[in-house]
Amino acid sequence: MTVPNRGAGRAKLDFALIEQSLAMPPSSLLISKIGPESDVLPRNLFEHYIHDMAEWFEIDTKADGSYSYDTSLVWENGYDAYLAKLGDSIAGFAIVGSAVEWLGDTGAHDVHEFFVIRRFRRSGVGQRMATLLWSERPGEWLVRVLELNAPAVLFWRTAIASHSHGSYEEERRIVSGRPWRFFRFVSHGA
């Protein structure tokens, strides 16, 4: 069913498509690496991500009311961007880079940013997305989470414990005066 467009600029909602994507199991999730040619996707998704993170990081909107983010930094810093899709629906994204800044080990991977669209949360999509990332890139991993973001701490602790079969380290660190949780583990791939 399509909602009638009652004004210029309003999006049409296809409820059949929404129901179809919600009915898909998390095992149907696919992730794909994207590059600068797809910059519009992470740029648009960062609006939602920063909106959510504003609760814990006290981020203000720009003067135009947006939470815009300069995604050119993703590409300039050599990070890898991944897009997650469930059927035709975008389910989230992840930004992965080196953990050298935190661990001094250039071979370790760091989950710089990780975002799941709200309607896909608490359905297994986030855990499946993380598992796909870790399986694609075997080796040592670091996940950093602000302690105030208690739902994220619980999510990462559960996802990492499951993927690593309980073999991980969790450390509390103070970064810029705020407490964080650092999770370290090794992924052995698929």
CORDACOR-V223835 format. One line per field, one symbol per residue. psi: psi as a letter, one per 30 degrees, with the letter a starting at -180 (. if undefined). A space follows every 50 residues. Layout:
# CORDACOR-V223835
psi=???
This chain:
# CORDACOR-V223835
psi=kkkkjhlkfkkkkjeeeeeeeffklfffkkkkklaffgfeeeeeefeeee eeffefghklllfgglhlkjffeeeegglkkkkkkjbfkkfalkkkakge eefgjffkkkjekkkkkefflggfeeeeeeeeeeefilaklkkkkkefie eeeeeeeeeeeeeghgilkkkkkkkhgkklkkkklkkga.
